[in-house]
Amino acid sequence: MKLQGEVEDYRSSKKKEFKNFKENLVSFWDNLVVECQNGPLFDKDLFDKCMDYIIALSCTPPRVYRQVDSMTGLQLVTSFISVAKRLSTQRDTTQRQLNAERKKRADGPRMESLNNRLLATHEQKLVIDEMMRKIFTGLFVHRYRDIDPNIRISCIQSLGVWILSYPTLFLQDLYLKYLGWTLNDKSAGVRKAAVLALQNLYQVEDNVQTLSLFTERFSNRMIELADVVDVSVAVCAIGLVKQLLRHQLIPDDDLGPLYDLLIDDSPEIRRAIGELVYDHLIAQKFNISQPASKGNDSEVHLGRMLQILREFSTDPILSIYVIDDVWEYMNAMKDWKCIISMLLDENPLIELTDEDATNLTRLLFASVRKGIGERIVPASDNRKQYYNKAQKEIFESNRRDITVAMMKNYTSLLRKFMADKAKIPSLIEIIVYMDLELYSLKRQEQDGEDEYSLLVNLKRLYELQLSRPVSIEDLYRDSITILHSFRNLDDEVVSFLLLNMYLDVAWYLHSIINSEIVSEGSLSSLLSKRYTLLEELEYFLNATPEVRVGGKSGNQLACRVCNILADVWCLFRKNNFLSTKLERLGYCPDAPILQKFWRLCEQQLKISDDTEDEDVNKDYIEETNRDAAMIAAAKLIASDTVPKDYLAPEIVSHFVMHGAGIPEIVKSLITVLKKKDDDISVIFLEALKRAYRRHVELSKSDDESLKIESFLECKNLAARLAGIFIGAARNKHRPEILRIVKEGIEYAFQDAPKQLSFLEASVLHFASRLSLPDIRNILQDVQKRTENVNTDEDPSGWRPYNTFYDSLQEKCAKNEGIQDEKEGTMARHRGRPRKRQNIEGKRLFDEHNSSEEEDSIRTSDQEDAQGEGDKEDEEEDNAPLIHSLKSSSKLRSLRVSREENRGQSRTGASGRATDNLAASRASN
């Protein structure tokens, strides 16, 4: 029981009602200020009495009263600052409005209203500023030196917040001096609060200039605080010194005493000083005049670290302390390959003295131990360290990296420093921390052919040859030798061998073309190189990935072979050298090789379809591979490198297959073909036949879903190709459409009724594009073909014929009805007929950059969307090209309806596919 008149301390009380007393009290006064900011706050009645009462109670002897009222008064200033900032913003806005209004008119009610509002806002801001000064002088000035350190801490913390949030009033020496004075407070908590407040102020660039006089007065005390007994204050003070260095407010000469803290007993202080040393002396982040280092940053940083270690060379233990302090922040200490290279003097940027080499071996040994989680400086409490799973994984990864770094050069290090007693002990002990099993395995691999080293060098050669020729004849011969001698090489190694051979041939051809005089020997040498390159590429055409030696996956290599073959054929296409002295360089692959090339491309197209359930990264690679393979094949047709009769129909037959990327590539190729050749009906018809043959082959399987899917692909292909001939293009290309229909009917009736489904799958879409008289002629033709045939003997076989015939009959009847209706309507109209709107003309001007071929393909997409939007088999025809770069699993999850996607794919995807194909052509 408390005696009457005795006050209970809310902080020491165990009652539940005092649990959130502080938060609730602060919240009450803040909400009160917010609610009164539009009236009672400025009436000089309520809040004047509240402030007088709070200031009076804050000066009473009972500590609890001083604590509560100090907290209340400090919160009032914080809340007043929020109101003052709002008023400042409102005043600035009103002033801008007033200035704008003055430019329009000299006076008026609007001007008077703005003037009155500006005056009222300014007066309110003066009142709120005066209220803050009243609390500061009446409460803060007395309480910041209260006997209770908690009250002093609250005052300094609040002052730091005020200066930071309302610098227009508080960022001046009148208030800053209290932060400087409390740097000498006897309480560590108060000093820490002052240091943290100053850190926040120096972080704001705009405050630095105003703080210059304060810095000059108190910087020495800030530096002294870094070496005080209290660890937390010292660590915060070191952080404050970093801020001063960042703004170059203190000279380097004043930092001498701080560097002695690198060997302090406290690990927290050592780490804080280590960070400062790294930022200021090693990385030199604060030296804006320091030019950017050229070359290896790790070697530059290690060189600066060695300069520091020279001060401790006579005492290895002190050197270890310094290394331990900086290791966490200095990544160069973890660059073990760079350290080893410096010890072996391999292309050094810095010449090492014997003293430096000794310090560097100590650094290497200490860094290796730190890297695997071992202490190099004894802990003061000698407690065992425990690491979580993630930390252990990092240490194991570091152990492997150390082992790999030591793989080639460890013996060289031992051999070089074998007679040096100062260095050899550290080097010998490193072996204890290596993964000896991995080291042994890697050494055995190095005894044979080092594929990794070969691959690295091949990549370097490839990057070099991309920019300029490398005239070393032995490189080409060595590549051939490696390919012949080691057929079990990694696919990536083989890929870069072939790429480098291709670039060598390309540069050789470039030099011959640009030479004024070409010798017979040069031509023979080039032809020999081309022959061997093609021979190697054709080897991989014959040796498919599944049967290659060792059974390694060859998808990536197969894609690379397709691309290199296409590039070589384009490079030497006959059109380039026709009727020139270099005509013998012209080359065109024969039909069997071209067929093998396409089969390899087709394998890439099918891979992603067959492995949809595998991981995302693999799907992404495979989809990229199949797009690259299709572009390689399309490039051969677009550049007239090979005849169109075989490859073009094969490519077009895949128009509606394999997701979204492939259709856009095929669409771009069709655009190019239409520009080059007015009659593409032969290609379209052959493409339809080849798609139909694939369906017939798949129909032999027992998988009913596979049969249905392949038949729908035939129908989708016909719909997409027929959709190209619409509007003006339909009339212009009537002979081509008619040819496709007639020859398609001829093909369908061969050995009837086995191939009659070709009518429904392919011919019907084109026949529907014809005019009414043409359709009637087609109906008469097919009817004559069945005059003497008993179709009832095989009803299922003749069903496609009946579907085809009935569909055309229905179209004729529908068109005749529409025509009759139009004639009746025109007969009823009298007077001058209405002028039709030239919709097509308008669209032509809106899209004047589009070619006729591109317009027809786009329009075909629109017609497909309108006429066959309810068919599920066409949902994926026109997905945007960007989807082709995502994994197949994402494609399935992000697949949307054909109707929603049609507009996007028409404008976005077609453009990108056209760019890809054009870029491929330009590269050759």
FIMIDREN-143632 format. One line per field, with one value per residue (C-alpha): z negated, y negated, x negated; residue in three letters. Coordinates in pm, whole numbers. Each point is the difference from the previous one (the first is absolute). Layout:
BEGIN
up [Z_...]
north [Y_...]
east [X_...]
residu [ALA_...]
//
This chain:
BEGIN
up [0_93_-259_80_213_101_375_159_264_320_112_-313_-51_82_45_341_38_6_265_297_-199_190_347_-95_-152_305_233_-199_31_367_85_-202_203_327_-92_-113_287_178_-291_-373_50_88_-237_-268_-269_-24_106_-178_-326_86_77_-318_-203_169_-36_-365_-83_190_-251_-315_-231_44_270_134_66_184_206_104_70_181_222_56_78_241_181_30_187_229_73_48_264_203_-11_87_303_122_-43_187_292_-3_-13_293_206_-75_89_339_68_-96_230_286_-65_-1_355_109_-184_-247_-251_-51_-242_88_-82_-326_-99_73_-192_-302_11_31_-291_-220_81_-72_-334_-100_86_-213_-287_25_20_-309_-185_84_-125_-321_-77_101_-231_-280_0_218_-116_-361_55_243_-310_-239_-263_153_304_157_15_153_260_93_41_229_207_49_91_266_146_-6_180_263_69_-36_93_89_-372_-186_233_-149_-257_-262_-19_138_-290_-236_204_-18_-376_-71_177_-336_-212_-277_107_288_110_41_195_226_63_98_235_171_43_163_229_134_57_189_225_161_255_-28_-373_34_90_-293_-234_94_-304_-231_153_-48_-368_-95_252_-241_-261_259_77_-371_-56_227_-274_-308_-243_96_309_140_-12_161_286_67_-14_260_225_-55_93_326_76_-62_229_269_5_-41_-315_-194_114_17_-253_-273_53_-123_-347_152_192_-330_-65_268_-279_-268_-235_104_324_62_-3_215_263_3_46_261_204_-29_107_299_116_-54_65_217_213_-41_30_-158_230_291_158_17_364_67_-20_326_35_-287_-298_-221_66_-66_-329_-105_72_-231_-266_18_-65_-326_-96_34_-326_-176_186_-309_-188_190_-270_47_376_-54_-209_282_259_-220_-40_374_140_-25_222_245_279_141_-297_130_351_-63_366_3_-319_145_326_-188_-196_324_166_290_186_-323_-28_-324_-57_-327_-239_-213_-291_209_114_-361_-100_304_-93_-351_151_229_-286_-229_278_73_-366_-20_321_-147_-326_-231_-249_57_-308_-337_-144_-339_-136_164_86_288_315_149_361_173_313_240_-156_20_368_59_-177_209_316_-106_-67_355_144_-195_125_362_-36_-138_264_249_-208_-343_99_168_-322_-206_253_6_-378_-112_-145_-163_-366_-46_275_39_-333_94_348_-128_-255_270_121_-323_100_358_134_64_174_246_40_87_246_174_27_169_247_78_82_302_235_-199_166_-228_87_367_-18_-168_267_279_-140_-15_360_105_-164_170_343_-30_21_226_191_-169_268_-158_242_-267_-198_277_46_-375_-22_268_-180_-332_159_176_-297_-280_107_-365_-72_-191_226_-94_92_337_56_-53_214_288_-64_11_320_158_-99_141_333_-4_-58_270_248_-108_71_347_95_-102_179_338_113_-104_46_92_-316_-217_168_-37_-366_-67_185_-200_-328_105_100_-337_-192_193_-44_-378_-6_217_-241_-273_241_37_-365_-178_-374_-102_166_-56_-190_-375_26_-95_59_328_16_-40_238_256_-5_41_297_170_-44_117_304_96_-46_214_276_-1_1_312_177_376_51_-184_256_319_306_-200_-10_-326_153_-99_-366_45_-182_-41_-207_179_-79_-242_-215_-1_-109_-287_-99_-19_-198_-257_-12_-45_-296_-170_71_-156_-310_-197_91_-139_-324_-127_-356_-56_-189_104_91_233_167_55_166_220_116_83_192_211_88_104_208_180_68_144_237_96_69_270_186_-54_138_298_-129_73_231_-143_127_-297_-298_37_-19_-296_-190_88_-104_-359_7_-280_-208_-292_-201_87_125_302_163_-6_173_267_44_66_252_185_22_157_244_112_75_209_175_95_17_-332_54_74_-336_-187_164_-66_-361_-41_145_-231_-305_116_47_-358_-109_200_-161_-349_75_6_-374_-266_-170_96_-146_219_311_-91_-78_327_201_-175_84_368_-21_-189_257_286_-181_-60_357_157_-224_185_315_-112_119_293_-37_59_342_91_-89_135_239_-286_-223_287_70_-363_-4_330_-63_-358_126_247_-286_-225_262_65_-111_-145_-267_-187_29_12_-349_172_142_-346_-163_264_320_-158_-150_339_193_-238_113_362_167_45_366_-84_-288_228_247_-280_-112_354_24_-319_81_336_-177_-198_270_51_-359_-265_-307_-221_0_-229_-174_-245_281_203_-298_60_360_-116_-258_268_249_-252_-134_345_82_-318_86_346_-141_-263_254_238_-282_-90_365_37_-311_129_335_-174_-223_291_187_-294_-26_202_67_-12_-152_-310_42_-162_-256_119_-305_171_127_-351_-133_279_-106_-365_67_292_-116_41_315_187_-96_-368_9_154_-265_-278_146_24_-373_-50_220_-179_-331_123_194_-208_-346_-153_97_-269_252_96_-349_21_361_-65_-350_-35_99_-347_-129_216_-219_-316_-124_127_-350_-21_345_-118_-312_185_305_78_249_371_4_-275_147_368_-1_-199_203_326_-86_-240_88_378_-19_-219_212_314_-172_-100_355_150_-247_89_369_-55_-191_311]
north [0_-343_-275_-292_-256_243_37_340_28_132_156_209_87_353_-96_80_-347_-147_243_-234_-322_-175_86_-98_-331_-97_104_-206_-327_60_65_-302_-227_151_-47_-360_-118_-171_-219_52_44_-369_-166_-58_137_380_80_-296_131_358_-109_-211_293_248_-230_-61_371_83_-212_163_212_334_188_171_-337_-119_318_-8_-373_-3_277_-194_-329_165_173_-327_-157_304_-30_-378_64_206_-289_-255_202_19_-375_-62_208_-176_-340_79_126_-310_-222_172_-40_-365_-63_169_-204_-328_72_23_-294_-273_44_171_234_287_-210_-115_357_124_-290_67_372_-69_-242_242_289_-207_-118_358_113_-278_107_366_-90_-215_287_228_-260_-37_372_11_-285_93_377_127_-249_121_368_81_-25_172_228_292_131_140_-349_-134_280_-79_-367_64_260_-239_-289_218_77_-367_-122_271_-44_-382_-149_-342_-70_238_41_-286_-27_-121_355_205_-101_220_306_-106_-61_337_174_-56_131_238_249_229_20_-378_-14_282_-179_-317_193_179_-327_-155_303_-54_-369_56_258_-283_-172_-333_-25_19_-363_-126_241_-129_-230_269_256_-228_-47_361_229_71_123_223_163_38_186_278_97_-8_283_61_225_-100_-370_65_203_-274_-266_188_-1_-378_-49_189_-254_-286_166_51_-377_-71_-201_125_46_343_-111_1_370_134_101_187_245_126_138_267_206_-94_269_-54_183_-244_-298_187_82_-361_-132_271_-126_-357_104_191_-280_-280_149_309_-60_-379_-61_-343_-132_-158_-120_355_123_330_293_165_375_238_-169_296_-49_-374_56_269_-237_-263_264_97_-362_17_334_-143_-184_336_214_64_148_271_9_-367_59_275_-241_-256_267_123_-354_-74_349_-33_-311_68_237_-6_213_271_-22_284_30_-364_45_308_-183_-289_242_165_-341_74_-331_-203_-354_-37_103_194_-37_295_-158_-33_363_114_-205_127_365_-76_-169_299_248_-213_-60_374_72_-277_125_339_-143_28_-269_-162_-225_161_-88_-172_245_312_124_242_-148_146_-55_45_206_-292_-103_356_15_-323_143_318_-206_-205_321_119_-339_4_349_-96_-312_211_269_-113_-227_156_199_-310_-197_268_24_-377_-54_335_-160_-296_78_-303_102_377_89_-191_153_355_-35_-108_360_91_-225_123_261_265_239_-271_-104_356_38_-328_82_328_-183_-237_289_74_-242_-301_-72_-290_-179_74_-141_-319_-56_78_-258_-258_77_-27_-343_-112_124_-182_-327_81_286_224_102_314_292_258_-88_126_319_60_-37_266_228_-36_71_309_132_-57_79_12_-368_-206_-153_-355_63_141_-299_-252_200_-16_-368_-92_200_-181_-343_91_91_-315_-227_181_-59_-365_-51_158_-209_-321_89_-153_304_347_285_351_122_-220_131_358_-52_-153_280_255_-164_-19_365_115_-222_133_353_-41_-159_278_252_-140_5_374_67_-99_-85_329_219_-211_161_-23_-70_-369_-228_-182_-239_-312_130_101_-352_-142_229_-114_-365_36_203_-264_-276_180_72_-361_-126_199_-12_-3_-333_-174_107_37_-149_-92_126_177_196_330_-95_27_296_160_314_303_135_283_-239_-255_268_107_-365_-39_323_-135_-328_196_183_-337_-94_320_6_-266_156_335_-132_-245_134_-59_-287_-361_-78_300_-91_-354_121_247_-258_-238_281_80_-367_-24_318_-126_-338_177_199_-299_-206_245_-52_-376_-51_239_215_329_86_-60_317_220_-220_-275_235_181_-326_-126_333_-82_-334_82_230_-33_-288_-369_-73_230_-132_-354_113_187_-298_-225_249_7_-379_19_271_-200_-298_215_227_-80_369_177_242_282_-50_-25_311_202_-121_117_338_49_-95_244_278_-53_41_323_140_-92_151_340_-19_110_-339_-153_-342_-12_63_-275_-247_60_-37_-329_-120_68_-202_-283_-14_-21_-268_-213_34_-59_-303_-172_-23_-243_-328_-142_278_256_-146_-55_354_174_217_117_82_182_194_108_112_191_171_68_170_201_110_88_220_203_351_-124_11_38_-365_-169_-142_-237_-177_-78_-65_-222_-71_-123_-312_-111_90_-218_-298_31_-191_152_103_165_190_128_123_175_168_119_136_205_117_136_191_195_66_365_67_174_-213_213_283_-198_-271_-99_-30_-228_-208_-271_-31_-50_-258_-184_5_-100_-287_-151_54_-183_-287_-31_-4_-258_-230_25_-99_-298_-105_20_-208_-265_-21_-40_-271_-196_24_-159_-296_-311_-314_-51_299_-50_-28_289_-85_81_204_180_-329_-140_304_-24_-351_95_287_-131_179_347_198_172_340_-88_-150_313_221_-229_-8_376_10_-233_214_314_-158_-98_312_277_-147_272_281_122_131_-357_-144_-2_-117_-360_-19_-298_68_-89_316_206_-112_132_357_231_38_-375_1_248_-204_-331_126_-217_27_-60_-283_-198_51_-58_-376_21_271_-175_-320_111_350_-37_-300_179_313_-212_-179_333_133_-325_-8_355_-89_-313_193_204]
east [0_-125_35_226_-184_-277_-57_-64_-275_155_-330_-55_365_116_362_154_147_-353_-128_68_10_-279_135_353_-109_-205_282_253_-191_-83_364_107_-229_122_365_-54_-220_290_111_-61_-372_-40_252_-267_224_9_-355_-158_143_-105_-356_-26_123_-239_-300_78_35_-321_-191_142_-218_184_-187_311_163_-309_-13_366_16_-333_129_325_-174_-248_286_189_-295_-19_373_-30_-268_245_248_-272_-112_359_38_-327_121_336_-167_-229_293_204_-296_-38_372_-20_-297_181_314_-198_-113_364_154_-99_283_331_177_-232_-307_153_87_-353_-157_218_-80_-372_6_198_-229_-311_139_88_-354_-148_226_-100_-370_36_173_-295_-249_199_-22_-366_-103_238_-48_-286_-265_52_66_-289_-223_242_-152_191_-197_316_152_-322_1_361_-84_-301_184_291_-232_-162_341_102_-312_27_372_26_-339_143_42_-231_-302_-198_-274_248_136_-293_-222_204_-97_-363_12_157_-293_-171_287_-104_267_-97_364_22_-326_119_330_-187_-234_289_187_-307_-44_351_-68_-327_167_204_-221_184_-77_-380_-59_210_-182_-347_-44_138_-241_-298_94_78_-186_-285_247_168_-336_-79_328_-125_-245_222_60_361_-7_339_-90_-338_154_258_-271_-206_304_30_-366_71_270_-245_-255_261_62_-375_62_-304_-363_-166_-259_265_72_-334_124_294_-221_-138_348_-63_-153_254_131_360_90_287_-238_-253_263_126_-353_-62_294_-127_-351_136_230_-252_-344_54_311_-48_373_-28_-274_186_-326_-136_17_176_-241_-92_-31_54_171_-89_-370_25_182_-246_-286_151_59_-368_-95_199_-151_-350_65_43_-255_-210_294_194_269_86_11_257_210_-1_91_285_136_14_80_378_6_-285_101_-353_-110_235_-149_-241_-98_-111_-204_-173_-65_-164_-220_-111_-64_238_40_-15_136_-195_-360_-15_-290_-107_185_314_-23_-24_302_190_-63_126_304_64_-21_221_252_25_70_262_157_81_134_-301_-98_-337_22_82_339_8_260_-151_347_42_146_317_107_333_55_-40_-332_-130_89_-193_-304_11_31_-302_-195_70_-97_-325_-75_68_-217_-286_41_-263_-221_-37_-307_-145_45_-171_-282_-55_-6_-141_-315_178_64_229_240_-5_173_317_4_-43_280_247_27_181_291_34_244_-263_241_101_-364_-101_287_-76_-367_87_222_-283_-229_222_171_115_335_76_-323_58_353_-120_-263_247_242_-278_-95_364_39_-321_107_331_-191_-297_-163_-258_-249_-143_29_-83_315_229_-199_-13_378_46_-245_181_339_-134_-194_251_354_112_-65_253_264_-96_-364_108_229_-278_-242_249_77_-368_-47_295_-134_-341_162_217_-302_-196_285_19_-369_32_303_-180_-323_-74_-199_109_-244_98_-166_223_313_-114_-83_343_177_-199_97_363_-3_-140_243_298_-131_-7_345_141_-148_224_294_-50_-90_321_-21_159_-265_-310_-285_48_372_-35_294_-49_294_-212_-265_263_141_-351_-69_323_-92_-360_105_256_-259_-258_250_118_-357_-83_337_-37_177_-287_-259_203_-175_-313_-358_86_287_-160_54_378_152_340_58_141_344_-104_-205_282_245_-231_-35_378_41_-247_193_323_-153_-50_361_130_-223_187_336_-112_-152_257_-9_-372_-154_52_-361_-26_329_-122_-322_185_254_-281_-173_305_55_-365_27_312_-161_-305_218_217_-312_-105_329_21_-353_48_-284_178_291_345_163_-100_-82_263_304_-158_-37_348_153_-105_186_244_-218_-243_146_-17_-353_-10_323_-140_-320_199_231_-301_-138_335_-12_-347_111_303_-221_-233_250_358_93_-53_284_-246_-172_329_145_-313_-4_360_-87_-297_202_268_-258_-119_362_33_-314_120_341_-164_-61_249_2_334_-86_-311_209_246_-277_-183_323_76_-351_74_321_-170_-279_249_199_-309_-129_342_46_-284_217_272_144_-196_-256_278_83_-362_-99_311_-205_-224_297_170_-316_-32_363_-9_-332_105_315_-208_-229_295_167_-315_88_331_125_-334_-105_341_-52_-245_308_137_-335_-162_193_324_-158_-133_315_201_-209_111_281_345_-48_-334_156_277_-261_-185_322_66_-354_13_351_-117_-279_262_255_-89_-117_207_-79_222_-253_-231_207_-277_-254_228_111_-268_121_358_-113_-197_289_266_-211_-45_368_95_-236_157_352_-95_-167_297_236_-215_-16_378_45_-241_182_335_-137_-144_329_181_-244_72_-197_-372_-179_-209_-371_-183_-262_-348_-92_-285_-139_2_-179_-253_-96_-3_-235_-199_-316_149_-66_282_-133_-24_350_144_-158_120_347_1_-53_297_222_-105_89_346_90_-148_-39_214_-236_-233_-250_-102_-49_-377_-51_-92_-152_-243_-360_-127_167_-233_-291_165_7_268_137_49_156_260_79_12_193_300_281_-57_253_-182_-345_72_-60_-322_-166_86_-188_-272_-105_2_-232_-250_-6_-52_-290_-158_15_-124_-288_-94_-3_-204_-266_-72]
residu [MET_LYS_LEU_GLN_GLY_GLU_VAL_GLU_ASP_TYR_ARG_SER_SER_LYS_LYS_LYS_GLU_PHE_LYS_ASN_PHE_LYS_GLU_ASN_LEU_VAL_SER_PHE_TRP_ASP_ASN_LEU_VAL_VAL_GLU_CYS_GLN_ASN_GLY_PRO_LEU_PHE_ASP_LYS_ASP_LEU_PHE_ASP_LYS_CYS_MET_ASP_TYR_ILE_ILE_ALA_LEU_SER_CYS_THR_PRO_PRO_ARG_VAL_TYR_ARG_GLN_VAL_ASP_SER_MET_THR_GLY_LEU_GLN_LEU_VAL_THR_SER_PHE_ILE_SER_VAL_ALA_LYS_ARG_LEU_SER_THR_GLN_ARG_ASP_THR_THR_GLN_ARG_GLN_LEU_ASN_ALA_GLU_ARG_LYS_LYS_ARG_ALA_ASP_GLY_PRO_ARG_MET_GLU_SER_LEU_ASN_ASN_ARG_LEU_LEU_ALA_THR_HIS_GLU_GLN_LYS_LEU_VAL_ILE_ASP_GLU_MET_MET_ARG_LYS_ILE_PHE_THR_GLY_LEU_PHE_VAL_HIS_ARG_TYR_ARG_ASP_ILE_ASP_PRO_ASN_ILE_ARG_ILE_SER_CYS_ILE_GLN_SER_LEU_GLY_VAL_TRP_ILE_LEU_SER_TYR_PRO_THR_LEU_PHE_LEU_GLN_ASP_LEU_TYR_LEU_LYS_TYR_LEU_GLY_TRP_THR_LEU_ASN_ASP_LYS_SER_ALA_GLY_VAL_ARG_LYS_ALA_ALA_VAL_LEU_ALA_LEU_GLN_ASN_LEU_TYR_GLN_VAL_GLU_ASP_ASN_VAL_GLN_THR_LEU_SER_LEU_PHE_THR_GLU_ARG_PHE_SER_ASN_ARG_MET_ILE_GLU_LEU_ALA_ASP_VAL_VAL_ASP_VAL_SER_VAL_ALA_VAL_CYS_ALA_ILE_GLY_LEU_VAL_LYS_GLN_LEU_LEU_ARG_HIS_GLN_LEU_ILE_PRO_ASP_ASP_ASP_LEU_GLY_PRO_LEU_TYR_ASP_LEU_LEU_ILE_ASP_ASP_SER_PRO_GLU_ILE_ARG_ARG_ALA_ILE_GLY_GLU_LEU_VAL_TYR_ASP_HIS_LEU_ILE_ALA_GLN_LYS_PHE_ASN_ILE_SER_GLN_PRO_ALA_SER_LYS_GLY_ASN_ASP_SER_GLU_VAL_HIS_LEU_GLY_ARG_MET_LEU_GLN_ILE_LEU_ARG_GLU_PHE_SER_THR_ASP_PRO_ILE_LEU_SER_ILE_TYR_VAL_ILE_ASP_ASP_VAL_TRP_GLU_TYR_MET_ASN_ALA_MET_LYS_ASP_TRP_LYS_CYS_ILE_ILE_SER_MET_LEU_LEU_ASP_GLU_ASN_PRO_LEU_ILE_GLU_LEU_THR_ASP_GLU_ASP_ALA_THR_ASN_LEU_THR_ARG_LEU_LEU_PHE_ALA_SER_VAL_ARG_LYS_GLY_ILE_GLY_GLU_ARG_ILE_VAL_PRO_ALA_SER_ASP_ASN_ARG_LYS_GLN_TYR_TYR_ASN_LYS_ALA_GLN_LYS_GLU_ILE_PHE_GLU_SER_ASN_ARG_ARG_ASP_ILE_THR_VAL_ALA_MET_MET_LYS_ASN_TYR_THR_SER_LEU_LEU_ARG_LYS_PHE_MET_ALA_ASP_LYS_ALA_LYS_ILE_PRO_SER_LEU_ILE_GLU_ILE_ILE_VAL_TYR_MET_ASP_LEU_GLU_LEU_TYR_SER_LEU_LYS_ARG_GLN_GLU_GLN_ASP_GLY_GLU_ASP_GLU_TYR_SER_LEU_LEU_VAL_ASN_LEU_LYS_ARG_LEU_TYR_GLU_LEU_GLN_LEU_SER_ARG_PRO_VAL_SER_ILE_GLU_ASP_LEU_TYR_ARG_ASP_SER_ILE_THR_ILE_LEU_HIS_SER_PHE_ARG_ASN_LEU_ASP_ASP_GLU_VAL_VAL_SER_PHE_LEU_LEU_LEU_ASN_MET_TYR_LEU_ASP_VAL_ALA_TRP_TYR_LEU_HIS_SER_ILE_ILE_ASN_SER_GLU_ILE_VAL_SER_GLU_GLY_SER_LEU_SER_SER_LEU_LEU_SER_LYS_ARG_TYR_THR_LEU_LEU_GLU_GLU_LEU_GLU_TYR_PHE_LEU_ASN_ALA_THR_PRO_GLU_VAL_ARG_VAL_GLY_GLY_LYS_SER_GLY_ASN_GLN_LEU_ALA_CYS_ARG_VAL_CYS_ASN_ILE_LEU_ALA_ASP_VAL_TRP_CYS_LEU_PHE_ARG_LYS_ASN_ASN_PHE_LEU_SER_THR_LYS_LEU_GLU_ARG_LEU_GLY_TYR_CYS_PRO_ASP_ALA_PRO_ILE_LEU_GLN_LYS_PHE_TRP_ARG_LEU_CYS_GLU_GLN_GLN_LEU_LYS_ILE_SER_ASP_ASP_THR_GLU_ASP_GLU_ASP_VAL_ASN_LYS_ASP_TYR_ILE_GLU_GLU_THR_ASN_ARG_ASP_ALA_ALA_MET_ILE_ALA_ALA_ALA_LYS_LEU_ILE_ALA_SER_ASP_THR_VAL_PRO_LYS_ASP_TYR_LEU_ALA_PRO_GLU_ILE_VAL_SER_HIS_PHE_VAL_MET_HIS_GLY_ALA_GLY_ILE_PRO_GLU_ILE_VAL_LYS_SER_LEU_ILE_THR_VAL_LEU_LYS_LYS_LYS_ASP_ASP_ASP_ILE_SER_VAL_ILE_PHE_LEU_GLU_ALA_LEU_LYS_ARG_ALA_TYR_ARG_ARG_HIS_VAL_GLU_LEU_SER_LYS_SER_ASP_ASP_GLU_SER_LEU_LYS_ILE_GLU_SER_PHE_LEU_GLU_CYS_LYS_ASN_LEU_ALA_ALA_ARG_LEU_ALA_GLY_ILE_PHE_ILE_GLY_ALA_ALA_ARG_ASN_LYS_HIS_ARG_PRO_GLU_ILE_LEU_ARG_ILE_VAL_LYS_GLU_GLY_ILE_GLU_TYR_ALA_PHE_GLN_ASP_ALA_PRO_LYS_GLN_LEU_SER_PHE_LEU_GLU_ALA_SER_VAL_LEU_HIS_PHE_ALA_SER_ARG_LEU_SER_LEU_PRO_ASP_ILE_ARG_ASN_ILE_LEU_GLN_ASP_VAL_GLN_LYS_ARG_THR_GLU_ASN_VAL_ASN_THR_ASP_GLU_ASP_PRO_SER_GLY_TRP_ARG_PRO_TYR_ASN_THR_PHE_TYR_ASP_SER_LEU_GLN_GLU_LYS_CYS_ALA_LYS_ASN_GLU_GLY_ILE_GLN_ASP_GLU_LYS_GLU_GLY_THR_MET_ALA_ARG_HIS_ARG_GLY_ARG_PRO_ARG_LYS_ARG_GLN_ASN_ILE_GLU_GLY_LYS_ARG_LEU_PHE_ASP_GLU_HIS_ASN_SER_SER_GLU_GLU_GLU_ASP_SER_ILE_ARG_THR_SER_ASP_GLN_GLU_ASP_ALA_GLN_GLY_GLU_GLY_ASP_LYS_GLU_ASP_GLU_GLU_GLU_ASP_ASN_ALA_PRO_LEU_ILE_HIS_SER_LEU_LYS_SER_SER_SER_LYS_LEU_ARG_SER_LEU_ARG_VAL_SER_ARG_GLU_GLU_ASN_ARG_GLY_GLN_SER_ARG_THR_GLY_ALA_SER_GLY_ARG_ALA_THR_ASP_ASN_LEU_ALA_ALA_SER_ARG_ALA_SER_ASN]
//
